[in-house]
Amino acid sequence: MVTFDAAWATYCVDERCYDYKGLADVSDFLFIMAYCVQGQIWGPCIAMSNTPFFRMMQGVKGFLAWGIPSSKLVLGLPWFGYDYPCLSLNDDNICEIPQAEYHGAPCSDSVGDQRGFDEITFIVANTTIDEAHWSAEGQSPQFNFQNASGHQRQMHYDDAGSLLLKYIWAVSNDLRGVGFWHIGYLNEMDQTPERKLLRKRMWDLVPSTDSWDNYVQTTLLQSNDLSSSSSRDKHARNV
């Protein structure tokens, strides 16, 4: 089997100016790396979601517009997030980050630290964090905290609830499947029953191609369970 890792969009993201249609024709599928979307930040230098939902959709639709069949596209999603340093944090929860040029863009997620889901859940369990928020831009959770040095940070990541939205979108649009970077980010989650349960939830929601047709219907109830009884903010606090 021959596969190719593709940028999250077709328009020379991070100077990856490839013939994606040609690559799809000679490979079994393309793995769309729909994460690190903030590698090149052309707007305000602020912390944002790792995989903003609507930009993810636009990216995949770009591959389809090139004539690549959905059956040759695997949606790659992050089991990690970004821990950003905040130069300032305003009342609207906007975290200003340092400038860092990357492939011509004035700012980049490179100023943040990548944190695996196991490390993020450890931070939540062992650090005093501000009330978590649900990002409308990313359709994903975020929270503010201070690191051991007392510096203000903002974490953007995906959890079971935000990933489920992306899984359902992939299934509904007949993509070949979903994948992750990377499954090792769940390894260090066996210390407590609570963390084991979080790891199990992450795995349980991954769609199986054996039951692809039934996935949306069967997981909508789980989606309601994840978001009912409280707001998205409460869900984000629980990671």
C-alpha contacts under 8 A as a table, 3 or more apart, distances in Angstrom:
res1	aa1	res2	aa2	distance
1	M	27	S	7.64
1	M	28	D	6.24
2	V	27	S	5.06
2	V	28	D	5.45
2	V	29	F	7.36
3	T	27	S	5.43
3	T	28	D	5.65
3	T	29	F	5.23
3	T	30	L	5.71
3	T	31	F	7.01
4	F	23	L	7.44
4	F	27	S	7.12
4	F	29	F	6.83
4	F	30	L	4.95
4	F	31	F	5.96
5	D	30	L	5.96
5	D	31	F	4.75
5	D	32	I	6.10
5	D	33	M	6.65
6	A	9	A	7.87
6	A	20	Y	7.79
6	A	30	L	6.29
6	A	31	F	5.81
6	A	32	I	4.81
6	A	33	M	5.93
7	A	10	T	6.89
7	A	13	V	6.39
7	A	14	D	7.97
7	A	16	R	6.92
7	A	32	I	5.93
7	A	33	M	5.38
7	A	34	A	7.13
8	W	13	V	7.48
8	W	32	I	5.52
8	W	33	M	5.06
8	W	34	A	4.49
8	W	35	Y	6.81
8	W	37	V	6.93
8	W	56	M	7.10
8	W	59	G	5.68
8	W	60	V	7.30
9	A	12	C	7.59
9	A	13	V	6.38
9	A	58	Q	7.76
9	A	59	G	4.29
9	A	60	V	6.75
9	A	62	G	6.52
9	A	63	F	7.31
10	T	13	V	6.88
10	T	17	C	7.50
10	T	18	Y	7.79
10	T	20	Y	7.31
10	T	59	G	7.03
10	T	62	G	6.19
10	T	63	F	6.44
11	Y	16	R	7.97
11	Y	17	C	6.84
12	C	15	E	4.78
12	C	16	R	4.72
12	C	17	C	4.25
12	C	18	Y	7.34
13	V	16	R	5.45
13	V	17	C	7.24
13	V	40	Q	7.89
14	D	39	G	7.25
14	D	40	Q	6.98
14	D	102	Y	7.95
14	D	103	H	6.08
15	E	103	H	6.96
19	D	22	G	5.35
19	D	23	L	6.24
20	Y	23	L	4.93
20	Y	24	A	5.99
20	Y	63	F	7.60
20	Y	66	W	7.92
21	K	24	A	5.08
21	K	25	D	6.20
21	K	63	F	7.93
21	K	66	W	6.29
21	K	67	G	6.95
21	K	68	I	6.00
22	G	25	D	5.07
22	G	26	V	6.58
23	L	26	V	5.40
23	L	27	S	6.13
23	L	30	L	7.92
24	A	27	S	5.20
24	A	28	D	7.05
24	A	29	F	6.11
24	A	30	L	6.25
24	A	68	I	6.75
24	A	72	K	6.94
25	D	28	D	7.90
27	S	30	L	7.36
28	D	72	K	6.60
29	F	71	S	7.72
29	F	72	K	4.29
29	F	73	L	5.67
29	F	74	V	6.95
30	L	72	K	6.08
30	L	73	L	5.15
30	L	74	V	6.13
31	F	73	L	6.24
31	F	74	V	4.84
31	F	75	L	6.21
31	F	76	G	6.01
31	F	179	G	7.75
32	I	60	V	7.73
32	I	73	L	6.92
32	I	74	V	6.04
32	I	75	L	5.25
32	I	76	G	5.26
33	M	75	L	6.95
33	M	76	G	4.76
33	M	77	L	6.72
34	A	37	V	6.81
34	A	51	T	6.24
34	A	56	M	6.11
34	A	59	G	7.88
34	A	75	L	6.71
34	A	76	G	5.46
34	A	77	L	5.69
34	A	78	P	7.69
35	Y	50	N	5.57
35	Y	51	T	4.93
35	Y	76	G	7.49
35	Y	77	L	6.18
35	Y	78	P	6.02
36	C	39	G	5.50
36	C	50	N	5.31
36	C	51	T	6.78
36	C	109	D	7.18
37	V	40	Q	7.35
37	V	50	N	5.88
37	V	51	T	6.01
37	V	52	P	7.53
38	Q	41	I	5.52
38	Q	48	M	7.24
38	Q	49	S	7.65
38	Q	50	N	6.55
38	Q	108	S	5.97
38	Q	109	D	5.37
39	G	102	Y	7.29
39	G	107	C	7.94
39	G	108	S	4.82
39	G	109	D	5.15
39	G	110	S	6.77
40	Q	102	Y	6.15
40	Q	103	H	7.16
40	Q	104	G	7.89
40	Q	105	A	5.29
40	Q	106	P	7.60
40	Q	107	C	6.29
40	Q	108	S	5.07
40	Q	109	D	7.43
41	I	44	P	7.37
41	I	45	C	6.84
41	I	105	A	5.89
41	I	106	P	6.65
41	I	107	C	4.98
41	I	108	S	5.35
41	I	109	D	7.74
42	W	45	C	7.99
42	W	105	A	5.58
42	W	106	P	6.52
42	W	107	C	6.91
45	C	96	E	5.95
45	C	97	I	5.65
45	C	98	P	7.04
45	C	99	Q	6.60
45	C	106	P	7.90
45	C	107	C	5.77
45	C	108	S	7.85
46	I	94	I	6.75
46	I	95	C	5.43
46	I	96	E	4.44
46	I	97	I	5.21
47	A	84	Y	6.43
47	A	94	I	7.32
47	A	95	C	5.57
47	A	96	E	6.57
47	A	97	I	6.35
47	A	109	D	7.66
47	A	154	Q	7.30
47	A	156	H	7.78
48	M	52	P	7.98
48	M	138	G	7.52
48	M	156	H	6.73
49	S	52	P	5.31
49	S	135	S	7.59
49	S	137	E	7.37
49	S	138	G	5.12
49	S	140	S	7.10
49	S	156	H	5.43
49	S	157	Y	6.76
50	N	78	P	7.89
50	N	81	G	6.31
50	N	82	Y	6.88
50	N	138	G	7.66
50	N	156	H	6.49
50	N	157	Y	6.34
50	N	158	D	7.89
51	T	55	R	7.64
51	T	56	M	6.43
51	T	77	L	7.66
51	T	78	P	7.62
51	T	138	G	6.41
51	T	158	D	7.95
52	P	55	R	5.56
52	P	56	M	6.04
52	P	137	E	6.08
52	P	138	G	3.70
52	P	139	Q	6.63
52	P	140	S	7.68
53	F	56	M	5.10
53	F	57	M	6.41
53	F	137	E	7.21
53	F	138	G	5.16
53	F	139	Q	5.89
53	F	166	K	7.30
54	F	57	M	5.07
54	F	58	Q	6.29
54	F	137	E	7.63
54	F	138	G	7.40
55	R	58	Q	4.94
55	R	59	G	6.06
56	M	59	G	5.10
56	M	60	V	6.40
57	M	60	V	5.32
57	M	61	K	6.17
58	Q	61	K	5.10
58	Q	62	G	6.26
59	G	62	G	5.18
59	G	63	F	6.94
60	V	63	F	5.31
60	V	64	L	6.57
61	K	64	L	4.95
61	K	65	A	6.04
62	G	65	A	4.99
62	G	66	W	6.55
63	F	66	W	5.23
63	F	67	G	7.07
63	F	68	I	5.99
64	L	67	G	5.32
64	L	68	I	5.06
64	L	69	P	6.32
64	L	70	S	6.71
65	A	68	I	7.19
68	I	72	K	6.92
68	I	73	L	7.89
69	P	72	K	5.62
69	P	73	L	7.25
70	S	73	L	5.27
70	S	173	N	7.48
70	S	174	D	6.03
70	S	175	L	4.75
70	S	176	R	6.42
71	S	174	D	6.82
71	S	175	L	5.38
71	S	176	R	4.53
72	K	175	L	7.25
72	K	176	R	5.96
73	L	175	L	5.62
73	L	176	R	5.50
73	L	177	G	7.24
74	V	175	L	6.18
74	V	176	R	5.34
74	V	177	G	4.83
74	V	178	V	5.16
74	V	179	G	6.68
75	L	170	A	6.95
75	L	175	L	7.39
75	L	177	G	6.38
75	L	178	V	4.59
75	L	179	G	6.08
76	G	178	V	5.73
76	G	179	G	4.59
76	G	180	F	5.21
76	G	181	W	7.15
77	L	163	L	7.81
77	L	178	V	7.23
77	L	179	G	6.10
77	L	180	F	4.84
77	L	181	W	6.47
78	P	81	G	7.20
78	P	158	D	6.98
78	P	180	F	5.61
78	P	181	W	5.24
78	P	182	H	6.97
79	W	116	G	6.30
79	W	117	F	5.62
79	W	157	Y	7.95
79	W	158	D	6.73
79	W	159	D	7.72
79	W	180	F	6.42
79	W	181	W	5.93
79	W	182	H	6.00
79	W	183	I	7.17
79	W	185	Y	6.36
79	W	186	L	7.94
80	F	114	Q	6.73
80	F	115	R	5.47
80	F	116	G	4.13
80	F	117	F	5.02
80	F	120	I	7.99
80	F	157	Y	6.17
80	F	158	D	6.97
80	F	181	W	7.48
80	F	182	H	7.82
80	F	185	Y	7.03
81	G	114	Q	5.74
81	G	115	R	5.30
81	G	116	G	6.40
81	G	117	F	7.14
81	G	120	I	7.80
81	G	155	M	7.02
81	G	156	H	5.48
81	G	157	Y	3.96
81	G	158	D	6.70
82	Y	109	D	7.55
82	Y	112	G	5.72
82	Y	113	D	5.51
82	Y	114	Q	4.74
82	Y	115	R	5.93
82	Y	155	M	5.72
82	Y	156	H	5.35
82	Y	157	Y	6.41
83	D	112	G	5.21
83	D	113	D	5.02
83	D	114	Q	6.32
83	D	115	R	6.69
83	D	153	R	6.52
83	D	154	Q	5.79
83	D	155	M	4.47
83	D	156	H	6.59
84	Y	97	I	7.02
84	Y	109	D	7.88
84	Y	111	V	6.80
84	Y	112	G	4.27
84	Y	113	D	6.54
84	Y	153	R	5.42
84	Y	154	Q	5.17
84	Y	155	M	6.19
85	P	95	C	7.96
85	P	97	I	6.07
85	P	98	P	7.73
85	P	111	V	7.44
85	P	112	G	6.46
85	P	151	H	7.43
85	P	152	Q	6.28
85	P	153	R	4.70
85	P	154	Q	6.65
86	C	89	L	6.32
86	C	95	C	5.17
86	C	96	E	5.36
86	C	97	I	5.21
86	C	98	P	7.76
86	C	151	H	7.90
86	C	152	Q	5.57
86	C	153	R	5.42
86	C	154	Q	6.83
87	L	95	C	7.09
87	L	96	E	5.36
87	L	97	I	5.60
87	L	98	P	6.74
87	L	152	Q	7.82
88	S	94	I	7.93
88	S	95	C	5.83
88	S	96	E	5.32
88	S	97	I	7.69
89	L	92	D	7.99
89	L	93	N	6.01
89	L	94	I	5.48
89	L	95	C	4.63
89	L	96	E	6.50
90	N	93	N	5.41
90	N	94	I	5.51
90	N	95	C	6.98
91	D	94	I	7.37
95	C	154	Q	6.86
97	I	111	V	7.51
98	P	107	C	7.46
98	P	111	V	6.90
99	Q	106	P	6.15
99	Q	107	C	4.83
99	Q	108	S	7.30
99	Q	111	V	7.91
100	A	106	P	5.92
100	A	107	C	4.64
100	A	108	S	5.79
100	A	110	S	7.42
100	A	111	V	6.80
101	E	104	G	6.18
101	E	105	A	5.45
101	E	106	P	4.43
101	E	107	C	5.28
101	E	108	S	6.71
102	Y	105	A	5.22
102	Y	106	P	6.62
102	Y	107	C	6.62
102	Y	108	S	6.19
105	A	108	S	7.29
108	S	111	V	6.43
109	D	112	G	5.50
110	S	113	D	7.27
115	R	119	E	5.90
115	R	120	I	6.17
116	G	119	E	5.20
116	G	120	I	6.21
116	G	185	Y	4.92
116	G	186	L	7.65
117	F	120	I	4.98
117	F	121	T	6.16
117	F	157	Y	7.94
117	F	159	D	7.82
117	F	185	Y	5.61
117	F	186	L	6.37
118	D	121	T	5.37
118	D	122	F	6.32
118	D	185	Y	5.66
118	D	186	L	5.36
118	D	187	N	7.11
118	D	188	E	5.80
118	D	189	M	5.80
119	E	122	F	4.98
119	E	123	I	6.26
119	E	185	Y	7.93
119	E	188	E	7.98
120	I	123	I	5.08
120	I	124	V	6.30
121	T	124	V	5.02
121	T	125	A	6.17
121	T	195	R	7.52
121	T	239	V	6.79
122	F	125	A	5.12
122	F	126	N	6.04
123	I	126	N	5.23
123	I	127	T	5.35
124	V	127	T	5.68
124	V	128	T	7.44
124	V	129	I	6.92
124	V	237	R	7.95
124	V	239	V	7.76
127	T	145	F	7.56
128	T	145	F	6.64
128	T	146	Q	7.75
129	I	132	A	7.65
129	I	143	F	6.83
129	I	144	N	5.86
129	I	145	F	4.57
129	I	146	Q	7.41
130	D	143	F	6.32
130	D	144	N	5.27
130	D	145	F	5.96
131	E	143	F	6.60
131	E	144	N	7.48
131	E	233	D	7.64
131	E	237	R	6.92
132	A	141	P	7.00
132	A	142	Q	5.80
132	A	143	F	4.39
132	A	144	N	7.11
132	A	233	D	5.72
132	A	234	K	7.41
132	A	236	A	5.78
132	A	237	R	5.27
133	H	141	P	5.78
133	H	142	Q	5.40
133	H	143	F	6.07
133	H	232	R	7.43
133	H	233	D	4.94
133	H	236	A	6.50
133	H	237	R	7.88
134	W	139	Q	6.62
134	W	140	S	5.66
134	W	141	P	4.56
134	W	142	Q	6.29
134	W	232	R	5.91
134	W	233	D	5.65
134	W	236	A	6.70
135	S	138	G	5.26
135	S	139	Q	5.27
135	S	140	S	5.35
135	S	141	P	5.86
135	S	142	Q	6.74
136	A	139	Q	5.08
136	A	140	S	7.44
139	Q	162	S	6.24
140	S	156	H	7.64
140	S	157	Y	6.68
140	S	158	D	5.66
140	S	159	D	7.41
140	S	161	G	7.89
140	S	162	S	5.08
141	P	156	H	6.40
141	P	157	Y	6.16
141	P	158	D	6.44
141	P	159	D	7.34
141	P	162	S	7.49
141	P	233	D	7.82
141	P	236	A	5.34
141	P	239	V	7.93
142	Q	154	Q	7.07
142	Q	155	M	5.34
142	Q	156	H	4.60
142	Q	157	Y	6.42
142	Q	236	A	7.26
143	F	154	Q	5.76
143	F	155	M	5.37
143	F	156	H	7.05
144	N	152	Q	7.33
144	N	153	R	5.75
144	N	154	Q	4.43
144	N	155	M	6.29
145	F	152	Q	6.07
145	F	153	R	5.38
145	F	154	Q	6.36
145	F	155	M	7.95
146	Q	149	S	7.55
146	Q	150	G	5.20
146	Q	151	H	5.18
146	Q	152	Q	4.65
146	Q	153	R	5.67
147	N	150	G	5.25
147	N	151	H	5.55
147	N	152	Q	6.82
147	N	153	R	6.90
148	A	151	H	7.51
158	D	161	G	7.77
158	D	162	S	5.65
158	D	163	L	6.17
159	D	162	S	5.51
159	D	163	L	5.99
159	D	202	M	7.54
159	D	239	V	6.16
160	A	163	L	5.22
160	A	164	L	6.01
160	A	201	R	6.64
160	A	202	M	5.32
160	A	205	L	7.24
160	A	239	V	7.91
161	G	164	L	5.22
161	G	165	L	6.84
161	G	223	S	6.98
161	G	226	L	6.30
161	G	227	S	7.73
162	S	165	L	5.40
162	S	166	K	6.86
163	L	166	K	5.12
163	L	167	Y	6.15
164	L	167	Y	4.93
164	L	168	I	6.12
164	L	205	L	6.67
164	L	206	V	7.89
164	L	223	S	7.12
165	L	168	I	5.33
165	L	169	W	6.32
166	K	169	W	5.02
166	K	170	A	6.19
167	Y	170	A	5.12
167	Y	171	V	6.21
167	Y	178	V	7.13
167	Y	206	V	7.29
167	Y	207	P	6.92
168	I	171	V	5.15
168	I	172	S	5.92
168	I	215	Y	7.60
168	I	216	V	5.82
169	W	172	S	5.07
169	W	173	N	6.17
170	A	173	N	5.28
170	A	174	D	6.39
170	A	175	L	5.46
170	A	177	G	7.13
170	A	178	V	7.31
171	V	174	D	5.15
171	V	175	L	6.04
171	V	177	G	7.39
171	V	212	W	6.83
171	V	213	D	7.92
171	V	215	Y	7.37
171	V	216	V	7.14
172	S	175	L	7.86
172	S	216	V	7.25
175	L	178	V	7.90
177	G	207	P	7.88
177	G	209	T	7.02
178	V	207	P	7.70
180	F	183	I	6.48
182	H	185	Y	5.92
183	I	186	L	5.97
183	I	187	N	7.60
184	G	187	N	5.29
185	Y	188	E	7.30
186	L	189	M	5.95
186	L	199	R	6.31
187	N	190	D	7.64
188	E	191	Q	7.51
189	M	192	T	7.47
189	M	195	R	5.30
189	M	196	K	5.75
189	M	199	R	6.57
190	D	193	P	7.26
190	D	195	R	6.22
190	D	196	K	5.18
191	Q	195	R	6.81
191	Q	196	K	7.40
192	T	195	R	5.36
192	T	196	K	6.28
193	P	196	K	5.03
193	P	197	L	6.13
194	E	197	L	5.14
194	E	198	L	6.41
195	R	198	L	4.99
195	R	199	R	6.26
196	K	199	R	5.12
196	K	200	K	6.17
197	L	200	K	5.02
197	L	201	R	6.14
198	L	201	R	5.11
198	L	202	M	6.32
198	L	239	V	7.93
199	R	202	M	5.15
199	R	203	W	6.48
200	K	203	W	5.24
200	K	204	D	5.94
201	R	204	D	5.03
201	R	205	L	6.31
202	M	205	L	5.79
202	M	206	V	7.01
203	W	206	V	5.52
205	L	219	T	7.62
207	P	211	S	7.67
207	P	212	W	6.80
207	P	215	Y	6.50
208	S	211	S	5.63
208	S	212	W	5.99
208	S	215	Y	7.82
209	T	212	W	4.65
211	S	214	N	5.55
211	S	215	Y	6.19
212	W	215	Y	5.23
213	D	216	V	7.38
214	N	217	Q	5.64
214	N	218	T	6.14
215	Y	218	T	5.32
215	Y	219	T	5.90
216	V	219	T	5.33
216	V	220	L	6.00
217	Q	220	L	5.53
217	Q	221	L	7.58
218	T	221	L	6.29
218	T	222	Q	7.48
219	T	222	Q	4.93
219	T	223	S	6.08
220	L	223	S	4.86
220	L	224	N	6.22
221	L	224	N	5.08
221	L	225	D	6.22
222	Q	225	D	4.88
222	Q	226	L	6.18
223	S	226	L	5.11
223	S	227	S	6.40
224	N	227	S	5.23
224	N	228	S	5.54
225	D	228	S	5.34
225	D	229	S	7.86
226	L	235	H	7.19
227	S	230	S	6.55
227	S	231	S	6.57
227	S	232	R	6.10
227	S	235	H	6.85
228	S	231	S	7.12
230	S	233	D	7.90
230	S	234	K	6.12
230	S	235	H	7.21
231	S	234	K	5.47
231	S	235	H	6.67
232	R	235	H	4.95
232	R	236	A	6.09
233	D	236	A	5.08
233	D	237	R	6.32
234	K	237	R	5.09
234	K	238	N	6.59
235	H	238	N	5.21
235	H	239	V	6.42
236	A	239	V	4.89
